[in-house]
Amino acid sequence: MNARRAVAAAAAAAALGRWRLRDWGAKMLLGIKDRAERHPPPSPRPSGDGVDLYWLPLGAGGRFVRSNGRLYEALAARLQHRDRSDLYHSALEVHIGGERYVIEQAPAWNMNDPDRGVVCEGPVGAPWLGRFKLFRYEVRRWRNGIIADRGEAVESPRRVSSDPARAQELLDLVPRLPMATWGRDEQQTGEMWNSNSLIAWLLARSGHDSDTISPPAHGRAPGWFAGLSVAAREQT
C-alpha cells in the first residue's frame, strides 16, 4: 500500500513538474514576444557623414540600475499624477570623413580601455564624492568606440543630421560641455543633470532642431530638458 502511494505521489509530482515547466516556458515565450514587439532590433545605420542618436533603455544589461530606475519613475509618476513611462539613456555616433566617433557619458569605473577617448570627468551625487572613482562619471569622444548594449537600443539609430559641418561642430563642442554634478540641479533648470543632459546640450549647441527629437513612444529621457535649458542660456 505504501509503495502504491509512493508511486502515485511520484507520478503526481512529475505531472505537476511538467505543468510548471510548460507554464514557465509559455510565460518566457510571451515575454520574449512582448519585448520583441515593444523593442525591435536597431535599424541599419544610415550611410554617409552625419550624427546618429541612440535611445538605450535605462539599465540595459544591468539589474541594479534598471530596478532603481523603475523605482525612481514610479515615485516620479505618482508625484506628478501621471502614468509610468519607460526611461531612456542616450548616446551619439558621429560619422565624418570615414571616421566614426561614439559620444557618451558613462561611469568612470566600468571600462579599462586606455583609448576610450575620455575628454573629462565629473562627480556623481555630490561634488565631494568625486574624489572617489566609484562616484565619478566620464565623457567619451571615442574614435571607433562602442556603445554598450547597442543591441537593446529602441527605434535607433535615428539620423538627426547629415551635414558634415554640423557633425564636426558637435565633435568640437565635446570638451566645452558644462561640467556639473550628475543627479543634481546645480544649473537650476528644474531637472537633474545626467547623460541625457549632455547629449541634448551637444545637439542644441551644434544647431540641431531639438523640437524634432523625442524618446521612443511611451518613453522619457530624464535630464534632457536640463541640457536644452543650459544650451539656450548660453546662446542668448
Secondary structure, 3 states (H helix, E strand, C coil): CHHHHHHHHHHHHHHHHHHHHHHHHHHHHHHHHHHHHHCCCCCCCCCCCEEEEEEEECCCCCHHHHHHHHHHHHHHHHHHCCCCCEEEEEEEEEEECCEEEEEEEEECCCCCCCCCCEEEEEEECCHHHHHCHHHEEEEEEEECCCCCCHHHCCCCCEEEECCHHHHHHHHHHHHHCCCCCECCCCCCCCCCCCHHHHHHHHHHHCCCCHHHCCCCCCEECCCHHHHHHHHHHHHC
